[in-house]
Amino acid sequence: MAKYLVLIYGDERQWAAMSPQEREALGEAHRAFSASAGPAVLDTHELRPASGATTLHADPGGRVVMTDGPFLETKEAVGGYYLIDAPDLDEVVRLASRLYEVSAGHSGVEIRQVVE
């Protein structure tokens, strides 16, 4: 078995513009996904908006600089994740294909294997 991080990307403006009914449907879709994946889901969380992120990087002199917000200006930001334990990538793709964000139009999913 290996661990995979499933990163959920999307347009934060579209997520913020969702009606209460759409947010509830999204939450229900994630609860259904977690239930169908069962014990393969090791951890999951929604993240606060990227505008609240803190980014660290080194300036040309090698000093650590802290900035507010994401490192890159981008329309899509990471909105949440699942940590999945699965025998192979094919299984993670099968599971992650069920996520709402795969077919929402303004979002997507990235899968990365965890180095252990």
Secondary structure, DSSP 8 states (H G I E B T S, - for coil): -EEEEEEEEEEHHHHHT--HHHHHHHHHHHHHHHHHHGGGEEEEEE---GGG-EEEEE-TTS-EEEEES-SS--SEEEEEEEEEEESSHHHHHHHHTTSHHHHSSSEEEEEEE---
